[in-house]
Amino acid sequence: MNVSPSPTAVTRVPRPSGRAATADIRDTCGPEERRQLRECVALLSRLTAHLAGK
């Protein structure tokens, strides 16, 4: 019996190394997109900290 995971199942994806991720971002995103990404990361960090404190 072939059972596929539910749509809400969390799948672990291998994390690239910091250098590989940085290179991929640099190769894929333009300067404005990289700036937006930095802002989003900061916002997500604040949100995570807030949720962890609840």
C-alpha distance matrix in Angstrom:
0.0 3.8 6.3 9.8 12.8 15.1 18.2 20.3 18.6 21.2 20.5 23.0 24.8 27.2 30.7 33.3 36.5 39.4 41.2 38.2 37.6 41.3 41.5 38.6 40.2 43.6 42.3 40.3 42.5 46.1 48.7 48.3 44.5 44.9 47.5 45.1 42.3 44.8 45.7 42.1 41.4 44.4 43.4 39.9 41.5 43.8 41.1 39.0 42.1 42.9 39.4 39.4 42.8 41.6
3.8 0.0 3.8 6.5 9.9 12.5 15.2 17.7 16.0 18.4 17.4 20.1 21.5 24.0 27.5 30.0 33.4 36.1 37.9 34.9 34.1 37.8 38.0 35.0 36.6 39.9 38.6 36.6 38.7 42.3 45.0 44.6 40.8 41.3 43.9 41.6 38.8 41.3 42.3 38.7 38.0 41.2 40.2 36.8 38.5 40.9 38.2 36.2 39.5 40.3 37.0 37.1 40.6 39.6
6.3 3.8 0.0 3.8 6.6 8.9 12.0 14.1 12.5 15.3 14.9 17.8 19.7 22.6 25.9 28.6 32.0 34.5 36.5 33.7 32.6 36.3 36.8 33.7 35.0 38.5 37.5 35.3 37.2 40.7 43.2 42.6 38.8 39.3 41.6 39.2 36.4 38.9 39.6 36.0 35.4 38.4 37.2 33.8 35.5 37.7 34.9 33.0 36.2 36.9 33.5 33.7 37.1 36.0
9.8 6.5 3.8 0.0 3.8 6.5 8.8 11.3 9.9 12.5 12.0 15.1 16.8 19.9 23.0 25.7 29.2 31.5 33.5 30.6 29.4 33.0 33.5 30.4 31.5 35.0 34.0 31.7 33.5 37.1 39.5 38.9 35.1 35.6 38.0 35.5 32.8 35.4 36.1 32.4 31.9 35.1 33.9 30.5 32.4 34.7 31.9 30.1 33.5 34.2 31.0 31.4 34.9 33.8
12.8 9.9 6.6 3.8 0.0 3.8 6.4 8.0 6.1 8.9 9.1 12.5 14.7 18.0 20.8 23.8 27.2 29.3 31.6 29.0 27.4 31.0 31.9 28.9 29.7 33.4 32.8 30.4 31.9 35.5 37.6 36.9 33.1 33.5 35.6 33.1 30.3 32.7 33.3 29.6 29.0 31.9 30.7 27.2 29.0 31.2 28.4 26.5 29.8 30.5 27.2 27.6 31.1 30.0
15.1 12.5 8.9 6.5 3.8 0.0 3.8 5.4 5.3 8.9 10.4 14.1 16.3 19.9 22.3 25.4 28.7 30.5 32.9 30.5 28.5 31.8 33.0 29.9 30.3 34.0 33.6 30.9 32.0 35.4 37.5 36.3 32.6 33.2 35.1 32.2 29.8 32.2 32.3 28.6 28.3 31.0 29.4 26.0 28.1 29.9 26.8 25.3 28.6 28.9 25.5 26.3 29.6 28.2
18.2 15.2 12.0 8.8 6.4 3.8 0.0 3.8 5.6 8.5 10.1 13.8 15.5 19.3 21.2 24.1 27.5 28.9 31.3 28.8 26.5 29.7 30.8 27.6 27.7 31.4 31.0 28.1 29.0 32.3 34.3 33.0 29.3 30.2 32.0 29.0 26.7 29.3 29.3 25.6 25.6 28.5 26.7 23.5 25.9 27.7 24.6 23.5 27.0 27.2 24.0 25.2 28.5 27.2
20.3 17.7 14.1 11.3 8.0 5.4 3.8 0.0 3.8 6.4 9.2 12.6 14.9 18.6 20.2 23.4 26.5 27.6 30.4 28.2 25.8 28.8 30.4 27.4 27.2 31.0 31.1 28.3 28.9 32.1 33.8 32.4 28.8 29.4 30.8 27.9 25.5 27.7 27.6 23.8 23.6 26.1 24.3 21.0 23.2 24.8 21.6 20.3 23.7 23.8 20.5 21.6 24.9 23.5
18.6 16.0 12.5 9.9 6.1 5.3 5.6 3.8 0.0 3.8 6.3 9.8 12.5 16.0 18.0 21.4 24.5 26.0 28.8 26.7 24.5 27.9 29.4 26.6 26.8 30.6 30.6 28.2 29.1 32.5 34.2 33.2 29.6 29.7 31.4 28.8 26.0 28.1 28.3 24.6 23.9 26.6 25.2 21.6 23.3 25.4 22.5 20.6 23.8 24.4 21.1 21.6 25.1 24.0
21.2 18.4 15.3 12.5 8.9 8.9 8.5 6.4 3.8 0.0 3.8 6.6 9.4 12.9 14.5 18.0 20.9 22.4 25.3 23.3 21.2 24.5 26.2 23.6 23.9 27.6 27.9 25.7 26.6 30.0 31.6 30.8 27.1 26.9 28.6 26.2 23.3 25.0 25.6 22.0 20.9 23.6 22.5 18.9 20.3 22.6 20.1 17.9 21.1 22.2 19.1 19.3 22.9 22.4
20.5 17.4 14.9 12.0 9.1 10.4 10.1 9.2 6.3 3.8 0.0 3.8 6.3 9.8 12.1 15.4 18.5 20.5 23.0 20.8 19.1 22.6 24.0 21.4 22.1 25.8 25.8 23.9 25.2 28.8 30.6 30.2 26.5 26.1 28.3 26.2 23.0 24.9 25.9 22.5 21.2 24.2 23.7 20.1 21.3 24.1 22.0 19.7 22.9 24.4 21.6 21.5 25.3 25.2
23.0 20.1 17.8 15.1 12.5 14.1 13.8 12.6 9.8 6.6 3.8 0.0 3.8 6.5 8.8 12.3 15.2 17.3 20.0 18.0 16.6 20.2 21.6 19.5 20.4 24.0 24.2 22.7 24.2 27.8 29.3 29.3 25.7 24.8 27.1 25.4 21.9 23.4 24.9 21.7 19.9 22.9 22.9 19.3 20.0 23.1 21.5 18.8 21.8 23.8 21.4 20.8 24.6 25.1
24.8 21.5 19.7 16.8 14.7 16.3 15.5 14.9 12.5 9.4 6.3 3.8 0.0 3.8 6.2 9.2 12.5 14.8 17.1 14.7 13.4 17.1 18.2 16.0 17.2 20.7 20.7 19.4 21.1 24.8 26.5 26.8 23.2 22.3 24.9 23.5 20.0 21.6 23.5 20.6 18.7 22.1 22.5 19.1 19.9 23.3 22.1 19.7 22.7 25.0 23.0 22.5 26.3 27.1
27.2 24.0 22.6 19.9 18.0 19.9 19.3 18.6 16.0 12.9 9.8 6.5 3.8 0.0 3.8 6.4 9.4 12.3 14.4 12.1 11.6 15.4 16.4 14.7 16.4 19.6 19.6 19.1 21.0 24.6 26.2 27.0 23.5 22.1 24.9 24.0 20.4 21.6 24.0 21.5 19.2 22.4 23.4 20.2 20.5 24.1 23.4 20.9 23.5 26.2 24.5 23.7 27.4 28.6
30.7 27.5 25.9 23.0 20.8 22.3 21.2 20.2 18.0 14.5 12.1 8.8 6.2 3.8 0.0 3.8 6.5 8.7 11.2 9.5 8.5 12.1 13.7 12.4 13.7 16.9 17.5 17.1 18.6 22.1 23.3 24.2 20.9 19.1 21.7 21.2 17.4 18.3 20.8 18.7 16.1 19.2 20.7 17.7 17.7 21.4 21.2 18.8 21.2 24.1 22.9 22.0 25.6 27.2
33.3 30.0 28.6 25.7 23.8 25.4 24.1 23.4 21.4 18.0 15.4 12.3 9.2 6.4 3.8 0.0 3.8 6.4 8.0 5.9 5.8 9.3 10.3 9.6 11.5 14.1 14.6 14.9 16.8 20.1 21.3 22.8 19.7 17.6 20.6 20.6 16.9 17.7 20.8 19.1 16.6 19.8 21.7 19.2 19.1 22.9 23.2 21.0 23.2 26.3 25.5 24.7 28.1 30.0
36.5 33.4 32.0 29.2 27.2 28.7 27.5 26.5 24.5 20.9 18.5 15.2 12.5 9.4 6.5 3.8 0.0 3.8 5.4 5.2 6.1 8.5 9.9 10.5 12.2 14.2 15.3 16.3 17.8 20.7 21.4 23.2 20.6 17.9 20.6 21.2 17.6 17.6 20.9 19.8 16.9 19.6 22.0 19.9 19.2 22.9 23.8 21.6 23.2 26.6 26.2 25.1 28.2 30.5
39.4 36.1 34.5 31.5 29.3 30.5 28.9 27.6 26.0 22.4 20.5 17.3 14.8 12.3 8.7 6.4 3.8 0.0 3.8 5.5 5.2 6.1 8.6 9.9 10.5 12.2 14.1 15.2 16.0 18.6 18.7 20.5 18.2 15.2 17.5 18.5 15.0 14.5 17.9 17.3 14.4 16.7 19.6 17.9 16.9 20.6 21.9 20.1 21.5 24.8 25.0 24.0 26.9 29.4
41.2 37.9 36.5 33.5 31.6 32.9 31.3 30.4 28.8 25.3 23.0 20.0 17.1 14.4 11.2 8.0 5.4 3.8 0.0 3.8 5.5 5.1 6.1 8.5 9.9 10.4 12.1 14.1 15.2 17.5 17.8 20.2 18.2 15.2 17.8 19.4 16.2 15.8 19.5 19.4 16.8 19.1 22.1 20.8 20.1 23.6 25.1 23.5 24.9 28.2 28.5 27.7 30.5 33.0
38.2 34.9 33.7 30.6 29.0 30.5 28.8 28.2 26.7 23.3 20.8 18.0 14.7 12.1 9.5 5.9 5.2 5.5 3.8 0.0 3.8 5.4 5.1 6.1 8.6 9.8 10.4 12.0 13.9 16.8 17.8 20.1 17.7 15.2 18.4 19.4 16.1 16.6 20.2 19.5 17.3 20.2 22.7 21.1 21.0 24.7 25.6 24.0 25.9 29.0 28.9 28.3 31.4 33.6
37.6 34.1 32.6 29.4 27.4 28.5 26.5 25.8 24.5 21.2 19.1 16.6 13.4 11.6 8.5 5.8 6.1 5.2 5.5 3.8 0.0 3.8 5.4 5.1 6.1 8.5 9.8 10.4 11.6 14.7 15.7 17.4 14.7 12.3 15.4 16.0 12.6 13.3 16.7 15.8 13.7 16.8 19.1 17.5 17.7 21.3 22.1 20.8 22.9 25.8 25.7 25.4 28.5 30.6
41.3 37.8 36.3 33.0 31.0 31.8 29.7 28.8 27.9 24.5 22.6 20.2 17.1 15.4 12.1 9.3 8.5 6.1 5.1 5.4 3.8 0.0 3.8 5.5 5.2 6.1 8.5 9.9 10.4 12.7 13.0 15.2 13.2 10.2 13.1 14.6 11.6 11.7 15.4 15.4 13.4 16.1 18.8 17.9 17.9 21.3 22.6 21.7 23.4 26.4 26.8 26.6 29.4 31.7
41.5 38.0 36.8 33.5 31.9 33.0 30.8 30.4 29.4 26.2 24.0 21.6 18.2 16.4 13.7 10.3 9.9 8.6 6.1 5.1 5.4 3.8 0.0 3.8 5.5 5.1 6.0 8.5 10.0 12.3 13.3 16.0 14.1 11.7 15.1 16.6 14.0 14.7 18.4 18.3 16.8 19.6 22.1 21.3 21.5 24.9 26.1 25.2 27.1 30.0 30.3 30.2 33.0 35.3
38.6 35.0 33.7 30.4 28.9 29.9 27.6 27.4 26.6 23.6 21.4 19.5 16.0 14.7 12.4 9.6 10.5 9.9 8.5 6.1 5.1 5.5 3.8 0.0 3.8 5.5 5.1 5.9 8.3 11.4 13.3 15.4 12.7 11.2 14.8 15.6 12.9 14.5 17.8 17.1 16.0 19.3 21.3 20.1 21.0 24.4 25.0 24.3 26.6 29.2 29.2 29.4 32.4 34.3
40.2 36.6 35.0 31.5 29.7 30.3 27.7 27.2 26.8 23.9 22.1 20.4 17.2 16.4 13.7 11.5 12.2 10.5 9.9 8.6 6.1 5.2 5.5 3.8 0.0 3.8 5.5 5.2 5.6 8.6 10.1 11.8 9.2 7.4 11.1 11.8 9.3 10.9 14.2 13.8 13.1 16.2 18.2 17.5 18.5 21.7 22.5 22.2 24.4 26.9 27.1 27.6 30.4 32.3
43.6 39.9 38.5 35.0 33.4 34.0 31.4 31.0 30.6 27.6 25.8 24.0 20.7 19.6 16.9 14.1 14.2 12.2 10.4 9.8 8.5 6.1 5.1 5.5 3.8 0.0 3.8 5.6 5.7 7.3 8.4 11.2 9.7 7.7 11.2 13.0 11.2 12.3 15.7 16.1 15.5 18.1 20.4 20.3 21.1 24.0 25.2 25.1 27.1 29.5 30.1 30.6 33.2 35.3
42.3 38.6 37.5 34.0 32.8 33.6 31.0 31.1 30.6 27.9 25.8 24.2 20.7 19.6 17.5 14.6 15.3 14.1 12.1 10.4 9.8 8.5 6.0 5.1 5.5 3.8 0.0 3.8 6.1 8.1 10.5 13.1 11.4 10.5 14.1 15.4 13.8 15.5 18.7 18.6 18.3 21.3 23.3 22.8 23.9 27.0 27.8 27.6 29.9 32.3 32.5 33.1 35.9 37.8
40.3 36.6 35.3 31.7 30.4 30.9 28.1 28.3 28.2 25.7 23.9 22.7 19.4 19.1 17.1 14.9 16.3 15.2 14.1 12.0 10.4 9.9 8.5 5.9 5.2 5.6 3.8 0.0 3.8 6.9 10.1 11.7 9.2 9.3 13.0 13.4 11.9 14.5 17.2 16.6 16.9 20.0 21.5 20.9 22.6 25.5 25.9 26.0 28.5 30.6 30.7 31.6 34.4 36.0
42.5 38.7 37.2 33.5 31.9 32.0 29.0 28.9 29.1 26.6 25.2 24.2 21.1 21.0 18.6 16.8 17.8 16.0 15.2 13.9 11.6 10.4 10.0 8.3 5.6 5.7 6.1 3.8 0.0 3.8 6.7 7.9 5.5 6.0 9.5 10.0 9.2 11.7 14.1 14.1 14.8 17.6 19.0 19.0 20.8 23.3 24.0 24.5 26.9 28.7 29.2 30.3 32.9 34.5
46.1 42.3 40.7 37.1 35.5 35.4 32.3 32.1 32.5 30.0 28.8 27.8 24.8 24.6 22.1 20.1 20.7 18.6 17.5 16.8 14.7 12.7 12.3 11.4 8.6 7.3 8.1 6.9 3.8 0.0 3.8 5.6 5.3 6.2 8.7 10.0 10.4 12.4 14.4 15.2 16.4 18.6 20.0 20.8 22.4 24.6 25.5 26.5 28.6 30.3 31.1 32.4 34.7 36.4
48.7 45.0 43.2 39.5 37.6 37.5 34.3 33.8 34.2 31.6 30.6 29.3 26.5 26.2 23.3 21.3 21.4 18.7 17.8 17.8 15.7 13.0 13.3 13.3 10.1 8.4 10.5 10.1 6.7 3.8 0.0 3.8 5.5 5.1 6.3 8.7 9.8 10.7 12.6 14.3 15.4 16.9 18.7 20.0 21.3 23.2 24.5 25.7 27.4 29.1 30.3 31.6 33.6 35.5
48.3 44.6 42.6 38.9 36.9 36.3 33.0 32.4 33.2 30.8 30.2 29.3 26.8 27.0 24.2 22.8 23.2 20.5 20.2 20.1 17.4 15.2 16.0 15.4 11.8 11.2 13.1 11.7 7.9 5.6 3.8 0.0 3.8 5.4 5.1 6.3 8.6 10.0 10.8 12.4 14.3 15.7 16.7 18.4 20.1 21.6 22.7 24.3 26.1 27.3 28.6 30.2 32.1 33.7
44.5 40.8 38.8 35.1 33.1 32.6 29.3 28.8 29.6 27.1 26.5 25.7 23.2 23.5 20.9 19.7 20.6 18.2 18.2 17.7 14.7 13.2 14.1 12.7 9.2 9.7 11.4 9.2 5.5 5.3 5.5 3.8 0.0 3.8 5.4 5.0 6.1 8.7 9.9 10.3 12.2 14.3 15.2 16.1 18.2 20.0 20.7 22.0 24.2 25.6 26.4 28.0 30.2 31.7
44.9 41.3 39.3 35.6 33.5 33.2 30.2 29.4 29.7 26.9 26.1 24.8 22.3 22.1 19.1 17.6 17.9 15.2 15.2 15.2 12.3 10.2 11.7 11.2 7.4 7.7 10.5 9.3 6.0 6.2 5.1 5.4 3.8 0.0 3.8 5.4 4.9 6.2 8.7 9.8 10.5 12.5 14.3 15.1 16.5 18.6 19.9 20.8 22.6 24.4 25.5 26.6 28.8 30.7
47.5 43.9 41.6 38.0 35.6 35.1 32.0 30.8 31.4 28.6 28.3 27.1 24.9 24.9 21.7 20.6 20.6 17.5 17.8 18.4 15.4 13.1 15.1 14.8 11.1 11.2 14.1 13.0 9.5 8.7 6.3 5.1 5.4 3.8 0.0 3.8 5.4 5.2 6.4 8.7 10.0 10.9 12.6 14.4 15.6 17.1 18.7 20.1 21.6 23.1 24.6 26.0 27.7 29.6
45.1 41.6 39.2 35.5 33.1 32.2 29.0 27.9 28.8 26.2 26.2 25.4 23.5 24.0 21.2 20.6 21.2 18.5 19.4 19.4 16.0 14.6 16.6 15.6 11.8 13.0 15.4 13.4 10.0 10.0 8.7 6.3 5.0 5.4 3.8 0.0 3.8 5.4 5.1 6.2 8.6 10.0 10.6 12.2 14.2 15.5 16.4 18.2 20.1 21.1 22.4 24.1 26.0 27.5
42.3 38.8 36.4 32.8 30.3 29.8 26.7 25.5 26.0 23.3 23.0 21.9 20.0 20.4 17.4 16.9 17.6 15.0 16.2 16.1 12.6 11.6 14.0 12.9 9.3 11.2 13.8 11.9 9.2 10.4 9.8 8.6 6.1 4.9 5.4 3.8 0.0 3.8 5.4 5.0 6.1 8.6 9.8 10.4 12.2 14.3 15.1 16.1 18.2 19.8 20.7 22.1 24.3 26.0
44.8 41.3 38.9 35.4 32.7 32.2 29.3 27.7 28.1 25.0 24.9 23.4 21.6 21.6 18.3 17.7 17.6 14.5 15.8 16.6 13.3 11.7 14.7 14.5 10.9 12.3 15.5 14.5 11.7 12.4 10.7 10.0 8.7 6.2 5.2 5.4 3.8 0.0 3.8 5.5 5.2 6.4 8.8 10.0 10.7 12.6 14.4 15.3 16.7 18.6 20.1 21.1 23.0 25.1
45.7 42.3 39.6 36.1 33.3 32.3 29.3 27.6 28.3 25.6 25.9 24.9 23.5 24.0 20.8 20.8 20.9 17.9 19.5 20.2 16.7 15.4 18.4 17.8 14.2 15.7 18.7 17.2 14.1 14.4 12.6 10.8 9.9 8.7 6.4 5.1 5.4 3.8 0.0 3.8 5.5 5.2 6.3 8.7 9.9 10.8 12.4 14.3 15.6 16.8 18.5 20.0 21.5 23.4
42.1 38.7 36.0 32.4 29.6 28.6 25.6 23.8 24.6 22.0 22.5 21.7 20.6 21.5 18.7 19.1 19.8 17.3 19.4 19.5 15.8 15.4 18.3 17.1 13.8 16.1 18.6 16.6 14.1 15.2 14.3 12.4 10.3 9.8 8.7 6.2 5.0 5.5 3.8 0.0 3.8 5.4 5.0 6.0 8.5 9.9 10.4 12.0 14.1 15.2 16.2 18.0 19.9 21.4
41.4 38.0 35.4 31.9 29.0 28.3 25.6 23.6 23.9 20.9 21.2 19.9 18.7 19.2 16.1 16.6 16.9 14.4 16.8 17.3 13.7 13.4 16.8 16.0 13.1 15.5 18.3 16.9 14.8 16.4 15.4 14.3 12.2 10.5 10.0 8.6 6.1 5.2 5.5 3.8 0.0 3.8 5.4 5.1 6.1 8.7 9.8 10.3 12.2 14.2 15.2 16.2 18.4 20.3
44.4 41.2 38.4 35.1 31.9 31.0 28.5 26.1 26.6 23.6 24.2 22.9 22.1 22.4 19.2 19.8 19.6 16.7 19.1 20.2 16.8 16.1 19.6 19.3 16.2 18.1 21.3 20.0 17.6 18.6 16.9 15.7 14.3 12.5 10.9 10.0 8.6 6.4 5.2 5.4 3.8 0.0 3.8 5.5 5.1 6.4 8.7 9.9 10.7 12.5 14.4 15.4 16.8 19.1
43.4 40.2 37.2 33.9 30.7 29.4 26.7 24.3 25.2 22.5 23.7 22.9 22.5 23.4 20.7 21.7 22.0 19.6 22.1 22.7 19.1 18.8 22.1 21.3 18.2 20.4 23.3 21.5 19.0 20.0 18.7 16.7 15.2 14.3 12.6 10.6 9.8 8.8 6.3 5.0 5.4 3.8 0.0 3.8 5.4 5.2 6.2 8.6 9.9 10.6 12.3 14.2 15.5 17.1
39.9 36.8 33.8 30.5 27.2 26.0 23.5 21.0 21.6 18.9 20.1 19.3 19.1 20.2 17.7 19.2 19.9 17.9 20.8 21.1 17.5 17.9 21.3 20.1 17.5 20.3 22.8 20.9 19.0 20.8 20.0 18.4 16.1 15.1 14.4 12.2 10.4 10.0 8.7 6.0 5.1 5.5 3.8 0.0 3.8 5.4 5.0 6.0 8.5 9.7 10.4 12.0 14.1 15.6
41.5 38.5 35.5 32.4 29.0 28.1 25.9 23.2 23.3 20.3 21.3 20.0 19.9 20.5 17.7 19.1 19.2 16.9 20.1 21.0 17.7 17.9 21.5 21.0 18.5 21.1 23.9 22.6 20.8 22.4 21.3 20.1 18.2 16.5 15.6 14.2 12.2 10.7 9.9 8.5 6.1 5.1 5.4 3.8 0.0 3.8 5.4 5.1 6.2 8.6 9.9 10.5 12.4 14.7
43.8 40.9 37.7 34.7 31.2 29.9 27.7 24.8 25.4 22.6 24.1 23.1 23.3 24.1 21.4 22.9 22.9 20.6 23.6 24.7 21.3 21.3 24.9 24.4 21.7 24.0 27.0 25.5 23.3 24.6 23.2 21.6 20.0 18.6 17.1 15.5 14.3 12.6 10.8 9.9 8.7 6.4 5.2 5.4 3.8 0.0 3.8 5.5 5.1 6.2 8.7 9.9 10.7 12.9
41.1 38.2 34.9 31.9 28.4 26.8 24.6 21.6 22.5 20.1 22.0 21.5 22.1 23.4 21.2 23.2 23.8 21.9 25.1 25.6 22.1 22.6 26.1 25.0 22.5 25.2 27.8 25.9 24.0 25.5 24.5 22.7 20.7 19.9 18.7 16.4 15.1 14.4 12.4 10.4 9.8 8.7 6.2 5.0 5.4 3.8 0.0 3.8 5.4 5.1 6.1 8.5 9.9 11.1
39.0 36.2 33.0 30.1 26.5 25.3 23.5 20.3 20.6 17.9 19.7 18.8 19.7 20.9 18.8 21.0 21.6 20.1 23.5 24.0 20.8 21.7 25.2 24.3 22.2 25.1 27.6 26.0 24.5 26.5 25.7 24.3 22.0 20.8 20.1 18.2 16.1 15.3 14.3 12.0 10.3 9.9 8.6 6.0 5.1 5.5 3.8 0.0 3.8 5.4 5.1 6.0 8.6 10.2
42.1 39.5 36.2 33.5 29.8 28.6 27.0 23.7 23.8 21.1 22.9 21.8 22.7 23.5 21.2 23.2 23.2 21.5 24.9 25.9 22.9 23.4 27.1 26.6 24.4 27.1 29.9 28.5 26.9 28.6 27.4 26.1 24.2 22.6 21.6 20.1 18.2 16.7 15.6 14.1 12.2 10.7 9.9 8.5 6.2 5.1 5.4 3.8 0.0 3.8 5.5 5.1 6.3 9.0
42.9 40.3 36.9 34.2 30.5 28.9 27.2 23.8 24.4 22.2 24.4 23.8 25.0 26.2 24.1 26.3 26.6 24.8 28.2 29.0 25.8 26.4 30.0 29.2 26.9 29.5 32.3 30.6 28.7 30.3 29.1 27.3 25.6 24.4 23.1 21.1 19.8 18.6 16.8 15.2 14.2 12.5 10.6 9.7 8.6 6.2 5.1 5.4 3.8 0.0 3.8 5.5 5.2 6.8
39.4 37.0 33.5 31.0 27.2 25.5 24.0 20.5 21.1 19.1 21.6 21.4 23.0 24.5 22.9 25.5 26.2 25.0 28.5 28.9 25.7 26.8 30.3 29.2 27.1 30.1 32.5 30.7 29.2 31.1 30.3 28.6 26.4 25.5 24.6 22.4 20.7 20.1 18.5 16.2 15.2 14.4 12.3 10.4 9.9 8.7 6.1 5.1 5.5 3.8 0.0 3.8 5.3 5.4
39.4 37.1 33.7 31.4 27.6 26.3 25.2 21.6 21.6 19.3 21.5 20.8 22.5 23.7 22.0 24.7 25.1 24.0 27.7 28.3 25.4 26.6 30.2 29.4 27.6 30.6 33.1 31.6 30.3 32.4 31.6 30.2 28.0 26.6 26.0 24.1 22.1 21.1 20.0 18.0 16.2 15.4 14.2 12.0 10.5 9.9 8.5 6.0 5.1 5.5 3.8 0.0 3.8 5.5
42.8 40.6 37.1 34.9 31.1 29.6 28.5 24.9 25.1 22.9 25.3 24.6 26.3 27.4 25.6 28.1 28.2 26.9 30.5 31.4 28.5 29.4 33.0 32.4 30.4 33.2 35.9 34.4 32.9 34.7 33.6 32.1 30.2 28.8 27.7 26.0 24.3 23.0 21.5 19.9 18.4 16.8 15.5 14.1 12.4 10.7 9.9 8.6 6.3 5.2 5.3 3.8 0.0 3.8
41.6 39.6 36.0 33.8 30.0 28.2 27.2 23.5 24.0 22.4 25.2 25.1 27.1 28.6 27.2 30.0 30.5 29.4 33.0 33.6 30.6 31.7 35.3 34.3 32.3 35.3 37.8 36.0 34.5 36.4 35.5 33.7 31.7 30.7 29.6 27.5 26.0 25.1 23.4 21.4 20.3 19.1 17.1 15.6 14.7 12.9 11.1 10.2 9.0 6.8 5.4 5.5 3.8 0.0
